[in-house]
Amino acid sequence: MTVEARAPERGEGAGTRGGAAVAVRGLTKEYRGHRAVDGVSFTVARGRVTGFLGPNGAGKSTTLRMVFGLVRPDAGDAGVFGRPYRELRSPARRVGAALEPGAFVPGRTGRNHLLCAAGPAGCGPERVDEVLETVGLTDAARRRVGGYSTGMRQRLALATALLGEPELLVLDEPANGLDPAGMLWLRRFLRGFAEAGGSVLLSSHLLGEMEQTVDDVVLLDRGRLVHEGPLEELLHDRQCVLSAPSGARPAALAEAIAQAVGAAGLRARVLPDDRVWVDAPEREALAALEGREGTASTAEGVRAERCTLESAFLKLTGDENDENGGRA
């Protein structure tokens, strides 16, 4: 299997290193009195992989549709390489998108599907063979798509997005259905694509995999932006997660831990999985818990762990009101 990850050398603005691949400014969209997207602004930097995260219904799909001109915003605007997507010349040569990986004609072969998409992308059969090799589908190219596994369809969707040798990839849940080897291949491919100068906007619910793949994180919740920045800023070492041993009342144990840590002057939040996020390093959080009078039974067996992307996601998308520290 060949991993091909090169940035294109042609096209409008190709080779320009300045500016952002995507710039979203104040996007707002309301449906029947409900704000699906509320004043969202963020950028996707060139040469980096940006994770686009949020719970179901957070507004991610609506935001992407507005970026691509499929939905008209009520306010704000979005630019792709410095202009609205609809104004790009030969957009398939600038942007490769895989937003609906199941949208195939079952009776077509994988190669025929790509040949049908090759014309609008401005390329020929040679490029079709290249992308089939890139995604590891050469041996399955003449099989009907209806017989493909979910993982094979994901690879075919990526191959379609790559046809025009784009500078920007926009992918929605590309790892769904991939086995561990396939996820490792995808991670390496996306990293190589970015290192070669391309940009990636990646949406996924597989947070453990995202943590190993992305450079930057854009996180939406209830239609609003709650975080934008480098991954290392979100997962800094001045925080941790405390977890109690399994018990009959995990929620009560978590609440007791949060109250005890909060009484020591540290910010804490009970996560939906009954762990406790603490705004302090691991040793400091445990010391605060163990050093409070009357908390010996609460502290017994409590473990401190580094904050992962999953725990940061749960902390930022939790309830609006939290008496132990609130949204940080």
Rosetta blueprint (number, residue, H / E / L):
1 M L
2 T L
3 V L
4 E L
5 A L
6 R L
7 A L
8 P L
9 E L
10 R L
11 G L
12 E L
13 G L
14 A L
15 G L
16 T L
17 R L
18 G L
19 G L
20 A E
21 A E
22 V E
23 A E
24 V E
25 R E
26 G E
27 L E
28 T E
29 K E
30 E E
31 Y E
32 R L
33 G L
34 H E
35 R E
36 A E
37 V E
38 D E
39 G E
40 V E
41 S E
42 F E
43 T E
44 V E
45 A E
46 R L
47 G L
48 R L
49 V E
50 T E
51 G E
52 F E
53 L E
54 G L
55 P L
56 N L
57 G L
58 A L
59 G L
60 K H
61 S H
62 T H
63 T H
64 L H
65 R H
66 M H
67 V H
68 F L
69 G L
70 L L
71 V L
72 R L
73 P L
74 D L
75 A E
76 G E
77 D E
78 A E
79 G E
80 V E
81 F L
82 G L
83 R E
84 P L
85 Y H
86 R H
87 E H
88 L L
89 R L
90 S L
91 P H
92 A H
93 R H
94 R L
95 V E
96 G E
97 A E
98 A E
99 L L
100 E L
101 P L
102 G L
103 A L
104 F L
105 V L
106 P L
107 G L
108 R L
109 T E
110 G H
111 R H
112 N H
113 H H
114 L H
115 L H
116 C H
117 A H
118 A H
119 G H
120 P H
121 A H
122 G L
123 C L
124 G L
125 P H
126 E H
127 R H
128 V H
129 D H
130 E H
131 V H
132 L H
133 E H
134 T H
135 V L
136 G L
137 L L
138 T H
139 D H
140 A H
141 A L
142 R L
143 R L
144 R E
145 V H
146 G H
147 G H
148 Y L
149 S L
150 T H
151 G H
152 M H
153 R H
154 Q H
155 R H
156 L H
157 A H
158 L H
159 A H
160 T H
161 A H
162 L H
163 L L
164 G L
165 E L
166 P L
167 E L
168 L E
169 L E
170 V E
171 L E
172 D E
173 E L
174 P L
175 A L
176 N L
177 G L
178 L L
179 D L
180 P H
181 A H
182 G H
183 M H
184 L H
185 W H
186 L H
187 R H
188 R H
189 F H
190 L H
191 R H
192 G H
193 F H
194 A H
195 E H
196 A L
197 G L
198 G L
199 S E
200 V E
201 L E
202 L E
203 S E
204 S L
205 H L
206 L L
207 L H
208 G H
209 E H
210 M H
211 E H
212 Q L
213 T L
214 V L
215 D L
216 D E
217 V E
218 V E
219 L E
220 L E
221 D E
222 R L
223 G L
224 R E
225 L E
226 V E
227 H E
228 E E
229 G E
230 P E
231 L H
232 E H
233 E H
234 L H
235 L L
236 H L
237 D L
238 R L
239 Q L
240 C E
241 V E
242 L E
243 S E
244 A L
245 P L
246 S L
247 G L
248 A L
249 R L
250 P H
251 A H
252 A H
253 L H
254 A H
255 E H
256 A H
257 I H
258 A H
259 Q H
260 A H
261 V H
262 G H
263 A H
264 A L
265 G L
266 L L
267 R L
268 A E
269 R E
270 V E
271 L L
272 P L
273 D L
274 D L
275 R L
276 V E
277 W E
278 V E
279 D L
280 A L
281 P L
282 E H
283 R H
284 E H
285 A H
286 L H
287 A H
288 A H
289 L H
290 E H
291 G H
292 R L
293 E L
294 G L
295 T L
296 A H
297 S H
298 T H
299 A H
300 E L
301 G L
302 V L
303 R E
304 A E
305 E E
306 R L
307 C L
308 T L
309 L H
310 E H
311 S H
312 A H
313 F H
314 L H
315 K H
316 L H
317 T L
318 G L
319 D L
320 E L
321 N L
322 D L
323 E L
324 N L
325 G L
326 G L
327 R L
328 A L
